[in-house]
C-alpha cells in the first residue's frame, strides 16, 4: 500500500463524516455515564466512546464530563504542570499556509534567521529567567545551510550556560524530515519531535496549503511514523482548531493515535490543541472558517484527557490567562510561559511583526509560576525522563501502573525549589515554599522521604537533582 492510500485507510474521512451525521442520536445519559465510569479506570476510551462524549451538550452531563476529566488528570498527573518556552530561530518558509504569518507570500513581516551567536543570546535570556526546557521552532525553510542549521542550533542551545543555569532538554517543532534526517535529529539529543497535521480533512488541507512541500498531505501525515522508525520514540501531535469542524479533527486525530499505538506499541507523548489566532498578513487566522467556542474548547481538552490519559496535553500562550487556568484542571499538563513567537523576540523584548501569531497570555515566567503556586499547582522544570531513557514504551511501562508519580513528584519539587532559590521574585518564593511544604504533607511516606532528601540537597547548593 502506498503512502496516500495508507493515509486514506487510517483516517477514512467518509467514515468519520458518516459517524458524525448521527451524533445527536447518541446522547443517552445512561450510556454517557457508563463511558465516564470507564474513563475513571484510566485505560482510555475508544472511538465510539469519544463520539458519545462529543455529542454531550446538556449542562448536567457536561459538568459530570468535566468532573471526570478532572479526576483522571489528578489521578495520573497530580498537581504537576511542566513549564517550557518556545525558541523561534527562523521565520523563513517555503510554504504558503494561508493561516500562518510565516507563509512565503506574506510581505508584511520582517524575515530573519538567527545566527548561532543570536541563538546563544536568546538561550541565555531564557536560562536567566529560569527555564530548563525549550521547544525550538523554525519556519520550513532554512537559510543557506539547510538542515545542518537545525543541528548546529541544537548544539548551540545545549552548550550555552549562564551562571548555574542551562537548558537541559531541547524539544523541536520542525518540518517533516526523511528517516535519515530524523536519525541525525535523534543523535543531536532532542527530547520530543513535534509536528501538527494542522487539519486532517483532506479538502481543507489542500486549500490551506496551496504550495510548497507542505501541500503533500501524506508526506506530513507520515512524519511522526518516520520519526519513530528512526528511533525518536517521543513524538508530539496536534491539530490547529478552527480550520475545519473540530469534531472531525478530534476523531481523526485519535485514529492517528490508534494507528501509532498499533504499529509501535505506543502513541504520541504529547498532543497540542492550538486555536487559530490572528497574525499579520492572514485573513484566515483572523476569521477562522470553523471557530471553536470556549465551551467546546474545554470539552475537547476534557475528552482528550479521558481518551488518552497518559498522553501530555500542551497549552500554549495563544490562549489568555483565564482560559489557560480553566484548562489546567481538565487535562492540560504542559504550558509555555513568557513566550515570544518571533525570531530574536527575547533579546528584542517585544512580540513584533515577525511573529507567527499573536499571544493571548503575555505574562512573564515568574508571574505564571507564582499564579500556578497560588492555585495549588507544582510548576515543574523536570527533564529527568529524557535523560534516563524513560521515553516511548519505557515511559508508558512506568506510567500506566501509576509508578511514575513516585519519580515525577519528587523531581517536580526539586526543580521547582531550584527555580525558587535561583530566579523567583520574593512574592513567588514565599508562595512556592508554602506550596512545597503542603505538597510534602500530602505525599505518601516513601516518596515524601525521597523528596525531602532531594530538597535538602538543593538547599545545600546542589543542582539538577533527580531520580
BELSUL-V815708 format. One record per residue. N is the residue number from 1. RES is the residue in three letters. SS is DSSP state (a for helix, b for strand, c for the rest). PSI is psi as a letter, one per 20 degrees, with the letter a starting at -180 (none if undefined). Layout:
n=N res=RES ss=SS psi=PSI
n=N res=RES ss=SS psi=PSI
This chain:
n=1 res=UNK ss=c psi=p
n=2 res=UNK ss=c psi=r
n=3 res=UNK ss=a psi=g
n=4 res=UNK ss=a psi=g
n=5 res=UNK ss=a psi=h
n=6 res=UNK ss=a psi=g
n=7 res=UNK ss=a psi=g
n=8 res=UNK ss=a psi=h
n=9 res=UNK ss=a psi=h
n=10 res=UNK ss=a psi=g
n=11 res=UNK ss=a psi=g
n=12 res=UNK ss=c psi=m
n=13 res=UNK ss=a psi=g
n=14 res=UNK ss=a psi=g
n=15 res=UNK ss=a psi=g
n=16 res=UNK ss=a psi=g
n=17 res=UNK ss=a psi=h
n=18 res=UNK ss=a psi=g
n=19 res=UNK ss=a psi=h
n=20 res=UNK ss=a psi=h
n=21 res=UNK ss=c psi=h
n=22 res=UNK ss=c psi=j
n=23 res=UNK ss=a psi=g
n=24 res=UNK ss=a psi=i
n=25 res=UNK ss=a psi=i
n=26 res=UNK ss=a psi=j
n=27 res=UNK ss=c psi=m
n=28 res=UNK ss=c psi=o
n=29 res=UNK ss=a psi=h
n=30 res=UNK ss=a psi=g
n=31 res=UNK ss=a psi=g
n=32 res=UNK ss=a psi=g
n=33 res=UNK ss=a psi=h
n=34 res=UNK ss=a psi=g
n=35 res=UNK ss=a psi=g
n=36 res=UNK ss=a psi=h
n=37 res=UNK ss=a psi=h
n=38 res=UNK ss=a psi=g
n=39 res=UNK ss=a psi=h
n=40 res=UNK ss=c psi=i
n=41 res=UNK ss=c psi=i
n=42 res=UNK ss=c psi=k
n=43 res=UNK ss=c psi=j
n=44 res=UNK ss=c psi=r
n=45 res=UNK ss=c psi=q
n=46 res=UNK ss=c psi=r
n=47 res=UNK ss=a psi=g
n=48 res=UNK ss=a psi=h
n=49 res=UNK ss=a psi=g
n=50 res=UNK ss=a psi=g
n=51 res=UNK ss=a psi=g
n=52 res=UNK ss=a psi=h
n=53 res=UNK ss=a psi=h
n=54 res=UNK ss=a psi=h
n=55 res=UNK ss=c psi=i
n=56 res=UNK ss=c psi=p
n=57 res=UNK ss=c psi=i
n=58 res=UNK ss=c psi=p
n=59 res=UNK ss=a psi=h
n=60 res=UNK ss=a psi=g
n=61 res=UNK ss=a psi=h
n=62 res=UNK ss=a psi=g
n=63 res=UNK ss=a psi=g
n=64 res=UNK ss=a psi=h
n=65 res=UNK ss=a psi=g
n=66 res=UNK ss=a psi=g
n=67 res=UNK ss=a psi=h
n=68 res=UNK ss=a psi=g
n=69 res=UNK ss=a psi=g
n=70 res=UNK ss=a psi=g
n=71 res=UNK ss=a psi=g
n=72 res=UNK ss=a psi=g
n=73 res=UNK ss=a psi=g
n=74 res=UNK ss=a psi=h
n=75 res=UNK ss=a psi=h
n=76 res=UNK ss=a psi=g
n=77 res=UNK ss=a psi=i
n=78 res=UNK ss=c psi=b
n=79 res=UNK ss=c psi=j
n=80 res=UNK ss=b psi=p
n=81 res=UNK ss=b psi=o
n=82 res=UNK ss=b psi=p
n=83 res=UNK ss=b psi=q
n=84 res=UNK ss=b psi=r
n=85 res=UNK ss=b psi=q
n=86 res=UNK ss=b psi=q
n=87 res=UNK ss=b psi=o
n=88 res=UNK ss=b psi=o
n=89 res=UNK ss=b psi=i
n=90 res=UNK ss=b psi=q
n=91 res=UNK ss=c psi=k
n=92 res=UNK ss=c psi=p
n=93 res=UNK ss=c psi=q
n=94 res=UNK ss=c psi=i
n=95 res=UNK ss=c psi=r
n=96 res=UNK ss=c psi=l
n=97 res=UNK ss=b psi=p
n=98 res=UNK ss=c psi=h
n=99 res=UNK ss=c psi=i
n=100 res=UNK ss=c psi=p
n=101 res=UNK ss=c psi=h
n=102 res=UNK ss=c psi=i
n=103 res=UNK ss=c psi=q
n=104 res=UNK ss=c psi=h
n=105 res=UNK ss=c psi=j
n=106 res=UNK ss=c psi=o
n=107 res=UNK ss=c psi=j
n=108 res=UNK ss=c psi=j
n=109 res=UNK ss=c psi=q
n=110 res=UNK ss=c psi=p
n=111 res=UNK ss=c psi=q
n=112 res=UNK ss=c psi=p
n=113 res=UNK ss=b psi=p
n=114 res=UNK ss=c psi=q
n=115 res=UNK ss=c psi=r
n=116 res=UNK ss=a psi=h
n=117 res=UNK ss=a psi=g
n=118 res=UNK ss=a psi=h
n=119 res=UNK ss=a psi=g
n=120 res=UNK ss=a psi=h
n=121 res=UNK ss=a psi=g
n=122 res=UNK ss=a psi=g
n=123 res=UNK ss=a psi=g
n=124 res=UNK ss=a psi=g
n=125 res=UNK ss=a psi=g
n=126 res=UNK ss=a psi=g
n=127 res=UNK ss=a psi=g
n=128 res=UNK ss=a psi=i
n=129 res=UNK ss=a psi=h
n=130 res=UNK ss=c psi=j
n=131 res=UNK ss=c psi=q
n=132 res=UNK ss=c psi=i
n=133 res=UNK ss=b psi=p
n=134 res=UNK ss=b psi=q
n=135 res=UNK ss=b psi=o
n=136 res=UNK ss=b psi=p
n=137 res=UNK ss=b psi=p
n=138 res=UNK ss=b psi=q
n=139 res=UNK ss=c psi=r
n=140 res=UNK ss=c psi=l
n=141 res=UNK ss=c psi=p
n=142 res=UNK ss=c psi=q
n=143 res=UNK ss=c psi=o
n=144 res=UNK ss=c psi=g
n=145 res=UNK ss=c psi=i
n=146 res=UNK ss=c psi=b
n=147 res=UNK ss=c psi=h
n=148 res=UNK ss=a psi=h
n=149 res=UNK ss=a psi=g
n=150 res=UNK ss=a psi=g
n=151 res=UNK ss=a psi=g
n=152 res=UNK ss=a psi=h
n=153 res=UNK ss=a psi=h
n=154 res=UNK ss=a psi=g
n=155 res=UNK ss=a psi=g
n=156 res=UNK ss=a psi=g
n=157 res=UNK ss=a psi=g
n=158 res=UNK ss=a psi=h
n=159 res=UNK ss=a psi=i
n=160 res=UNK ss=c psi=p
n=161 res=UNK ss=b psi=q
n=162 res=UNK ss=b psi=o
n=163 res=UNK ss=c psi=c
n=164 res=UNK ss=c psi=j
n=165 res=UNK ss=b psi=q
n=166 res=UNK ss=b psi=q
n=167 res=UNK ss=c psi=p
n=168 res=UNK ss=c psi=i
n=169 res=UNK ss=b psi=p
n=170 res=UNK ss=b psi=o
n=171 res=UNK ss=b psi=q
n=172 res=UNK ss=b psi=q
n=173 res=UNK ss=b psi=o
n=174 res=UNK ss=c psi=r
n=175 res=UNK ss=c psi=q
n=176 res=UNK ss=c psi=q
n=177 res=UNK ss=c psi=r
n=178 res=UNK ss=c psi=r
n=179 res=UNK ss=a psi=g
n=180 res=UNK ss=a psi=g
n=181 res=UNK ss=a psi=h
n=182 res=UNK ss=a psi=h
n=183 res=UNK ss=a psi=g
n=184 res=UNK ss=a psi=h
n=185 res=UNK ss=a psi=g
n=186 res=UNK ss=a psi=g
n=187 res=UNK ss=a psi=h
n=188 res=UNK ss=c psi=i
n=189 res=UNK ss=c psi=k
n=190 res=UNK ss=c psi=r
n=191 res=UNK ss=c psi=e
n=192 res=UNK ss=c psi=p
n=193 res=UNK ss=b psi=p
n=194 res=UNK ss=b psi=p
n=195 res=UNK ss=c psi=p
n=196 res=UNK ss=c psi=p
n=197 res=UNK ss=c psi=i
n=198 res=UNK ss=b psi=f
n=199 res=UNK ss=c psi=p
n=200 res=UNK ss=c psi=i
n=201 res=UNK ss=c psi=o
n=202 res=UNK ss=a psi=g
n=203 res=UNK ss=a psi=g
n=204 res=UNK ss=a psi=g
n=205 res=UNK ss=a psi=g
n=206 res=UNK ss=a psi=h
n=207 res=UNK ss=a psi=g
n=208 res=UNK ss=a psi=i
n=209 res=UNK ss=b psi=m
n=210 res=UNK ss=c psi=h
n=211 res=UNK ss=c psi=r
n=212 res=UNK ss=c psi=r
n=213 res=UNK ss=a psi=h
n=214 res=UNK ss=a psi=i
n=215 res=UNK ss=a psi=h
n=216 res=UNK ss=c psi=n
n=217 res=UNK ss=a psi=g
n=218 res=UNK ss=a psi=h
n=219 res=UNK ss=a psi=g
n=220 res=UNK ss=a psi=g
n=221 res=UNK ss=a psi=h
n=222 res=UNK ss=c psi=i
n=223 res=UNK ss=a psi=g
n=224 res=UNK ss=a psi=h
n=225 res=UNK ss=a psi=g
n=226 res=UNK ss=a psi=h
n=227 res=UNK ss=a psi=g
n=228 res=UNK ss=a psi=h
n=229 res=UNK ss=a psi=h
n=230 res=UNK ss=c psi=i
n=231 res=UNK ss=c psi=j
n=232 res=UNK ss=c psi=n
n=233 res=UNK ss=c psi=i
n=234 res=UNK ss=c psi=o
n=235 res=UNK ss=b psi=q
n=236 res=UNK ss=b psi=p
n=237 res=UNK ss=b psi=r
n=238 res=UNK ss=b psi=r
n=239 res=UNK ss=b psi=q
n=240 res=UNK ss=c psi=o
n=241 res=UNK ss=b psi=p
n=242 res=UNK ss=c psi=i
n=243 res=UNK ss=c psi=h
n=244 res=UNK ss=c psi=r
n=245 res=UNK ss=c psi=o
n=246 res=UNK ss=a psi=h
n=247 res=UNK ss=a psi=g
n=248 res=UNK ss=a psi=g
n=249 res=UNK ss=a psi=g
n=250 res=UNK ss=a psi=g
n=251 res=UNK ss=a psi=g
n=252 res=UNK ss=a psi=g
n=253 res=UNK ss=a psi=g
n=254 res=UNK ss=a psi=h
n=255 res=UNK ss=a psi=h
n=256 res=UNK ss=a psi=g
n=257 res=UNK ss=a psi=g
n=258 res=UNK ss=a psi=h
n=259 res=UNK ss=a psi=g
n=260 res=UNK ss=a psi=g
n=261 res=UNK ss=a psi=h
n=262 res=UNK ss=a psi=h
n=263 res=UNK ss=a psi=g
n=264 res=UNK ss=a psi=i
n=265 res=UNK ss=c psi=j
n=266 res=UNK ss=c psi=q
n=267 res=UNK ss=c psi=b
n=268 res=UNK ss=c psi=q
n=269 res=UNK ss=c psi=h
n=270 res=UNK ss=b psi=q
n=271 res=UNK ss=b psi=p
n=272 res=UNK ss=b psi=q
n=273 res=UNK ss=c psi=l
n=274 res=UNK ss=c psi=q
n=275 res=UNK ss=b psi=q
n=276 res=UNK ss=c psi=p
n=277 res=UNK ss=c psi=q
n=278 res=UNK ss=c psi=q
n=279 res=UNK ss=b psi=q
n=280 res=UNK ss=c psi=p
n=281 res=UNK ss=c psi=j
n=282 res=UNK ss=b psi=o
n=283 res=UNK ss=a psi=h
n=284 res=UNK ss=a psi=g
n=285 res=UNK ss=a psi=h
n=286 res=UNK ss=a psi=h
n=287 res=UNK ss=c psi=m
n=288 res=UNK ss=c psi=p
n=289 res=UNK ss=c psi=h
n=290 res=UNK ss=c psi=m
n=291 res=UNK ss=c psi=q
n=292 res=UNK ss=c psi=o
n=293 res=UNK ss=c psi=r
n=294 res=UNK ss=a psi=g
n=295 res=UNK ss=a psi=g
n=296 res=UNK ss=a psi=h
n=297 res=UNK ss=a psi=g
n=298 res=UNK ss=a psi=h
n=299 res=UNK ss=a psi=h
n=300 res=UNK ss=a psi=g
n=301 res=UNK ss=a psi=g
n=302 res=UNK ss=a psi=g
n=303 res=UNK ss=a psi=g
n=304 res=UNK ss=a psi=g
n=305 res=UNK ss=a psi=h
n=306 res=UNK ss=a psi=h
n=307 res=UNK ss=a psi=g
n=308 res=UNK ss=c psi=m
n=309 res=UNK ss=c psi=h
n=310 res=UNK ss=c psi=j
n=311 res=UNK ss=c psi=p
n=312 res=UNK ss=b psi=q
n=313 res=UNK ss=b psi=p
n=314 res=UNK ss=b psi=p
n=315 res=UNK ss=b psi=p
n=316 res=UNK ss=c psi=r
n=317 res=UNK ss=c psi=j
n=318 res=UNK ss=c psi=h
n=319 res=UNK ss=c psi=q
n=320 res=UNK ss=c psi=r
n=321 res=UNK ss=a psi=g
n=322 res=UNK ss=a psi=g
n=323 res=UNK ss=a psi=g
n=324 res=UNK ss=a psi=h
n=325 res=UNK ss=a psi=g
n=326 res=UNK ss=a psi=h
n=327 res=UNK ss=a psi=i
n=328 res=UNK ss=a psi=g
n=329 res=UNK ss=a psi=h
n=330 res=UNK ss=a psi=i
n=331 res=UNK ss=c psi=i
n=332 res=UNK ss=c psi=p
n=333 res=UNK ss=c psi=i
n=334 res=UNK ss=b psi=p
n=335 res=UNK ss=b psi=q
n=336 res=UNK ss=b psi=r
n=337 res=UNK ss=c psi=q
n=338 res=UNK ss=c psi=k
n=339 res=UNK ss=c psi=q
n=340 res=UNK ss=c psi=p
n=341 res=UNK ss=c psi=k
n=342 res=UNK ss=c psi=q
n=343 res=UNK ss=c psi=p
n=344 res=UNK ss=c psi=j
n=345 res=UNK ss=a psi=h
n=346 res=UNK ss=a psi=g
n=347 res=UNK ss=a psi=h
n=348 res=UNK ss=a psi=h
n=349 res=UNK ss=c psi=j
n=350 res=UNK ss=c psi=q
n=351 res=UNK ss=c psi=o
n=352 res=UNK ss=c psi=a
n=353 res=UNK ss=c psi=j
n=354 res=UNK ss=c psi=j
n=355 res=UNK ss=c psi=q
n=356 res=UNK ss=c psi=h
n=357 res=UNK ss=c psi=r
n=358 res=UNK ss=c psi=q
n=359 res=UNK ss=c psi=q
n=360 res=UNK ss=c psi=h
n=361 res=UNK ss=c psi=o
n=362 res=UNK ss=c psi=j
n=363 res=UNK ss=c psi=q
n=364 res=UNK ss=c psi=r
n=365 res=UNK ss=a psi=g
n=366 res=UNK ss=a psi=h
n=367 res=UNK ss=a psi=h
n=368 res=UNK ss=a psi=g
n=369 res=UNK ss=a psi=g
n=370 res=UNK ss=a psi=g
n=371 res=UNK ss=a psi=g
n=372 res=UNK ss=a psi=g
n=373 res=UNK ss=a psi=g
n=374 res=UNK ss=a psi=h
n=375 res=UNK ss=a psi=i
n=376 res=UNK ss=c psi=j
n=377 res=UNK ss=c psi=q
n=378 res=UNK ss=b psi=o
n=379 res=UNK ss=b psi=p
n=380 res=UNK ss=b psi=p
n=381 res=UNK ss=c psi=k
n=382 res=UNK ss=c psi=q
n=383 res=UNK ss=c psi=j
n=384 res=UNK ss=a psi=g
n=385 res=UNK ss=a psi=g
n=386 res=UNK ss=a psi=g
n=387 res=UNK ss=a psi=i
n=388 res=UNK ss=a psi=j
n=389 res=UNK ss=c psi=j
n=390 res=UNK ss=c psi=m
n=391 res=UNK ss=c psi=r
n=392 res=UNK ss=a psi=c
n=393 res=UNK ss=a psi=h
n=394 res=UNK ss=a psi=h
n=395 res=UNK ss=a psi=g
n=396 res=UNK ss=a psi=h
n=397 res=UNK ss=a psi=h
n=398 res=UNK ss=a psi=h
n=399 res=UNK ss=a psi=g
n=400 res=UNK ss=c psi=h
n=401 res=UNK ss=c psi=i
n=402 res=UNK ss=c psi=j
n=403 res=UNK ss=c psi=i
n=404 res=UNK ss=c psi=h
n=405 res=UNK ss=a psi=h
n=406 res=UNK ss=a psi=i
n=407 res=UNK ss=a psi=g
n=408 res=UNK ss=a psi=g
n=409 res=UNK ss=a psi=g
n=410 res=UNK ss=a psi=h
n=411 res=UNK ss=a psi=h
n=412 res=UNK ss=a psi=g
n=413 res=UNK ss=a psi=g
n=414 res=UNK ss=a psi=g
n=415 res=UNK ss=a psi=h
n=416 res=UNK ss=a psi=g
n=417 res=UNK ss=a psi=h
n=418 res=UNK ss=a psi=g
n=419 res=UNK ss=a psi=g
n=420 res=UNK ss=a psi=g
n=421 res=UNK ss=a psi=g
n=422 res=UNK ss=a psi=h
n=423 res=UNK ss=c psi=h
n=424 res=UNK ss=c psi=q
n=425 res=UNK ss=c psi=q
n=426 res=UNK ss=a psi=g
n=427 res=UNK ss=a psi=g
n=428 res=UNK ss=a psi=h
n=429 res=UNK ss=a psi=g
n=430 res=UNK ss=a psi=g
n=431 res=UNK ss=a psi=h
n=432 res=UNK ss=a psi=g
n=433 res=UNK ss=a psi=h
n=434 res=UNK ss=a psi=g
n=435 res=UNK ss=a psi=g
n=436 res=UNK ss=a psi=g
n=437 res=UNK ss=a psi=g
n=438 res=UNK ss=a psi=h
n=439 res=UNK ss=a psi=h
n=440 res=UNK ss=a psi=g
n=441 res=UNK ss=a psi=h
n=442 res=UNK ss=a psi=i
n=443 res=UNK ss=c psi=q
n=444 res=UNK ss=c psi=r
n=445 res=UNK ss=a psi=g
n=446 res=UNK ss=a psi=g
n=447 res=UNK ss=a psi=h
n=448 res=UNK ss=a psi=g
n=449 res=UNK ss=a psi=g
n=450 res=UNK ss=a psi=g
n=451 res=UNK ss=a psi=g
n=452 res=UNK ss=a psi=g
n=453 res=UNK ss=a psi=g
n=454 res=UNK ss=a psi=g
n=455 res=UNK ss=a psi=h
n=456 res=UNK ss=a psi=h
n=457 res=UNK ss=a psi=h
n=458 res=UNK ss=a psi=g
n=459 res=UNK ss=a psi=h
n=460 res=UNK ss=c psi=i
n=461 res=UNK ss=c psi=i
n=462 res=UNK ss=c psi=q
n=463 res=UNK ss=c psi=r
n=464 res=UNK ss=c psi=l
n=465 res=UNK ss=c psi=o
n=466 res=UNK ss=c psi=r
n=467 res=UNK ss=c psi=none
